[in-house]
């Protein structure tokens, strides 16, 4: 089945476990395929993105385009829109709001 079909079918559905109530989507891992054909979790890409933002120059923060270029150099083939999406999911602000004076 296509991932979008499964996503729509599980949206808004929850399961009660001895450890709490979780949305069914919690149990699915999303992945991306690297240039060499290896699949990795999007969680790894998000960790790399978080590190790049943490280590950036706070007086001149990196734009989403620059973050995309750095991730590509780290062998993570992502688009700028994907960087913006992951940054939003990590609740990290855009470059102009990360800038310190």
N, C-alpha and C positions, 0 to 999 in steps of 0.2 A: 504494500500500500504506500501511497505517497505520504510524505511527512505532513503536508498541509491537511490531508484528510484526517489523519490521526490527531493533529493539533485541534481541528475543529470539533472532533468527536469527544475529546477530553476536556475542552474548555469549560470551566465552571463546575467541573465534577471533582469531588473530594473523596478520600478514603480515610476511615478512622482506623488507626493502629494503636497498639499499646503505648506507642511513643508520642502520640498526638494525631491531629488531623492535618492531612497534607493534600494539596491539589495533585491530581494524577500526573500533571506535567512535571512535578518534582522528581519523578522516577525516570524521566527520559533525559538522556545526555545528548546534547547537540555537538556536532563536530564539523570541522572543516578539513578539506583535503589539501595537503601540502603539494608543492611542485613535484616531489619525488613519489607521489602516490600514497604516502603515509597519511593516516587520519589521526587528528588530535582533537581534544576537547576544546570548545570555545572558551572554557574556563582558563586554559593555559594562555590563550591570546589576551584575555582580559587581565590576567596577572601581569603579562608583559606590558600591556598598555598602562596599567596602574604604576608599574615601576618607572616607565618612561616619564610619566607625568610627575611622579614623586622626585625624580632626579633632574628635572628640567630647570633651567634658569628662571627663577620666579620673576625677574625683572623683564624677561623677554620669553614668555611661555610659547610652547609649540602649538601651531594651528593643527586642525584635524588632518590637513593635507601633509604637513610635516610629520605628524605622528604616523600616518599611513606609510610614508616613505621609510621611516625608521623601522616599522614593523616588517615591511617587505625585506629590508636588509637583514632582519633577524629570521628570515625565511617564513614569515607568516603572510600569505597572499590575501590581503584584505583591501577592500575599497574604502574610500573616504567616508561614504555613507555608513559602512559597517563600523568604522572607528567612532563616528558620531553616535551610532546606536549603542555600542558597548560602553562608551563614555557616559551616556545617559543612564544606562542600566547600573553603572557603578556610582551614579550620583556625583559625577565630577563635572564641574562647570566648564563652559567654553573658555577659550584662551584669554579673552579680554577680562573675564571675571576671575581668572586665576592670577592675574597680574598684580604684583606687589610694587608699591612705590618706594 
